[in-house]
Amino acid sequence: MKTAIVIYSDPKSGSDESLTRMLNALGMADECRREGDELAIAFAGTGTRWPAELSKLSHPANARYDALREHVVGASRGCAVRNEAVEGLEEAGVALIGDNPVEGTPGVLSVRRYLAEGWNVVTF
């Protein structure tokens, strides 16, 4: 199975919901990895802020995130610019993706591409 997980939740919201959504995303990603799925994890919207947080050794999800890093394909370039997350993504070693050329942006992550290629897309 091909599974693409896109994380949109915002770590800056400070809410239990945001953290729980991200933890569920990583939990599902870990299950997909264990089952041998082809797996892609991407960050979009305010979720582009997550890699900087998850890369901190003090973050409770750091170990799980590190175990899944090889499946992180990148973050939406336009969203990262809009949400001032570019520096954090670069420091975390997460690529910026702009394969959907939306006017007025430097390009955003194409979710449609995954659908067109037969991926199951799950958003958190």
C-alpha positions as CSV (number, residue, x, y, z in Angstrom):
1,M,0.0,0.0,0.0
2,K,1.1,3.6,-0.7
3,T,0.3,6.0,2.1
4,A,1.0,9.7,2.2
5,I,0.4,11.5,5.5
6,V,0.1,15.3,5.5
7,I,0.4,17.1,8.8
8,Y,-1.4,20.5,9.0
9,S,-1.8,20.9,12.7
10,D,-0.1,23.9,14.3
11,P,2.4,23.4,17.2
12,K,2.1,27.1,18.1
13,S,-1.6,26.7,19.0
14,G,-0.4,25.0,22.2
15,S,-3.5,22.9,22.3
16,D,-3.9,19.3,23.2
17,E,-5.7,18.8,19.9
18,S,-2.7,19.9,17.8
19,L,-0.2,17.8,19.7
20,T,-2.6,14.8,19.7
21,R,-3.2,15.1,15.9
22,M,0.6,15.1,15.3
23,L,1.1,12.2,17.6
24,N,-1.6,10.3,15.8
25,A,0.0,11.1,12.5
26,L,3.3,9.7,13.7
27,G,1.6,6.7,15.2
28,M,-0.1,5.9,11.9
29,A,3.2,6.5,10.0
30,D,4.9,4.1,12.3
31,E,2.2,1.4,11.7
32,C,2.6,1.9,8.0
33,R,6.3,1.6,8.2
34,R,6.0,-1.7,10.3
35,E,3.5,-3.1,7.7
36,G,5.9,-2.3,4.9
37,D,3.9,0.4,3.2
38,E,5.5,2.8,0.8
39,L,5.3,5.9,3.0
40,A,5.6,9.6,2.6
41,I,5.2,12.1,5.4
42,A,4.8,15.8,4.5
43,F,4.1,19.0,6.3
44,A,1.8,21.8,5.0
45,G,0.0,24.8,6.3
46,T,0.9,25.7,9.8
47,G,2.2,22.1,10.1
48,T,5.4,23.3,8.5
49,R,6.4,24.5,12.0
50,W,6.4,20.9,13.4
51,P,9.9,19.7,12.2
52,A,11.7,22.4,14.1
53,E,9.8,21.3,17.3
54,L,10.1,17.6,16.7
55,S,13.9,17.9,16.1
56,K,14.3,19.1,19.7
57,L,15.7,16.3,21.9
58,S,13.4,17.5,24.7
59,H,10.2,17.0,22.6
60,P,8.3,13.9,23.7
61,A,7.9,12.7,20.1
62,N,11.5,13.3,19.1
63,A,12.5,9.6,19.1
64,R,9.4,8.5,17.1
65,Y,10.0,11.4,14.6
66,D,13.7,10.4,14.2
67,A,12.7,6.8,13.6
68,L,10.5,8.0,10.7
69,R,12.8,10.7,9.2
70,E,13.7,8.6,6.2
71,H,10.0,8.9,5.2
72,V,9.7,12.7,5.5
73,V,9.6,13.9,1.9
74,G,9.4,17.6,2.8
75,A,7.2,20.6,3.6
76,S,5.2,22.9,1.4
77,R,7.4,25.8,0.4
78,G,4.6,28.4,0.1
79,C,3.2,27.4,3.5
80,A,6.6,27.5,5.1
81,V,7.2,31.0,3.8
82,R,3.7,32.2,4.9
83,N,4.1,30.7,8.4
84,E,7.8,31.8,8.9
85,A,8.9,28.2,9.1
86,V,11.7,28.2,6.5
87,E,14.6,28.6,8.8
88,G,13.3,25.8,11.2
89,L,12.8,23.5,8.3
90,E,16.3,24.1,6.9
91,E,17.8,23.6,10.4
92,A,15.8,20.3,10.7
93,G,17.0,19.2,7.2
94,V,13.5,19.1,5.7
95,A,13.2,19.8,2.0
96,L,10.9,22.5,0.7
97,I,8.5,21.3,-1.9
98,G,6.7,23.7,-4.4
99,D,5.5,21.3,-7.1
100,N,2.0,22.9,-7.3
101,P,2.7,26.4,-8.8
102,V,0.0,28.5,-7.1
103,E,0.1,32.1,-8.3
104,G,1.5,34.5,-5.7
105,T,3.4,31.8,-3.9
106,P,6.8,30.1,-4.5
107,G,4.8,26.9,-5.0
108,V,3.0,24.7,-2.6
109,L,2.9,20.9,-1.9
110,S,0.8,19.1,-4.5
111,V,-1.5,16.7,-2.6
112,R,-3.2,15.9,-5.9
113,R,0.0,14.4,-7.2
114,Y,-0.2,11.7,-4.6
115,L,-3.8,11.0,-5.5
116,A,-3.0,10.8,-9.2
117,E,-0.2,8.3,-8.4
118,G,-2.6,6.1,-6.5
119,W,-1.6,7.0,-3.0
120,N,-3.9,6.9,0.0
121,V,-3.7,10.4,1.5
122,V,-4.4,10.9,5.1
123,T,-4.4,14.4,6.7
124,F,-3.9,15.3,10.4
